[in-house]
Structures are given as C-alpha cells and as structure tokens.
C-alpha cells in the first residue's frame, strides 16, 4: 500500500470516529416509554402486579425491570 493511501485511510477512520462520538453524545433516539391504564412508565416499573404479569408472559426470558430490559 502506498503511503498516501495509508494516510488517507487513517484520516477517514479518525473522522468517522469523531462523527460516531458526536452522534453518541447527542443521542437523538427517543426512549420508548409505556403508558397503560393511566399509569406512567415509572408507575408500571414499580407495580409488582405488572412486573409479575410481564414475567409470566416471557417465562423463558430474564426480565430486569430496573433497566426495563427483557433478555431471551
């Protein structure tokens, strides 16, 4: 490989890393939040009946209500 190609590739990778860092910092994705029967997301994660119902539905999965994540 030529020296110019290696330098151009290095600069490109550095620029892509900077763009990636900016996108991660801005975090433009909106988090998903549930609202059922007038209960807010926070109310639902604290409700033991709702937690039990979710665990029943996804019996083969692990439910972590602290971080709102289901892992199958």
Secondary structure as UniProt FT lines:
FT   HELIX           3..26
FT   TURN            37..38
FT   HELIX           41..46
FT   HELIX           48..57
FT   TURN            58..60
FT   STRAND          62..64
FT   TURN            65..68
FT   STRAND          69..71
//
